[in-house]
Amino acid sequence: MKVEDFAYQVALRTIELLEQEQHYKVSEEHRKAVLQKIISEVPQLLKKGEKKKEEK
């Protein structure tokens, strides 16, 4: 599985949990925008993860 696919699945699951557990409704348009934003940020998120790992 590609990292981008994994990030997409995590973001999608987060939205689902917000809807199920917090009764937060995410419109289809907003859902697509959030998922695209997460995918576009994968390189930065990976860098942040490496930085945190190095600090430990």
N, C-alpha and C positions, 0 to 999 in steps of 0.2 A: 504494500500500500504506500502510495506517495504521501509525503508530508502534507501537501496541499489537501489531499483527500481526507486525511486524518483531521486536519484543522477544520475542514468543512463539516465533518461529522460531529466534532466536539461542539462547534458553534450551533449546529442544528439541534443537537441534544439539549444544549443550554436553553435555547428558545423553547423547546418542548417542555422542559422542566419549569420554566417561568410560567408557561400557560397552565400546566397541570397543578403545580404546587402553590403558585402565587395568584392564580387566576388572572394573569396578565395576558392581554390579547395583543398579538403582534400581527399587523396587517401583512398581507402577502407582499406588498410593495416594500414595506419596512424590512421584512424577513430577507428578501432578496438583497436589499442594500447592505444589511448587516453581514450577510454571508459573503458578499463580494468584498466588503471592507476587510473582513478577517483574512480571506484568501490573499488579498493584496498586501497584507501586513505580515505574512508568514516569514519572509526573510528577517524583518526586524524582530519578530517574536523569537526566532531561533537565536539571533544575536543576544537578545536579552537573557535567554535561557543559558547560553554559554557563559555569559558574564556572571550570572548568579552562581553557576557551577564553579567557576574559577575563584570566586570569593570564599567559598566554603573550605 
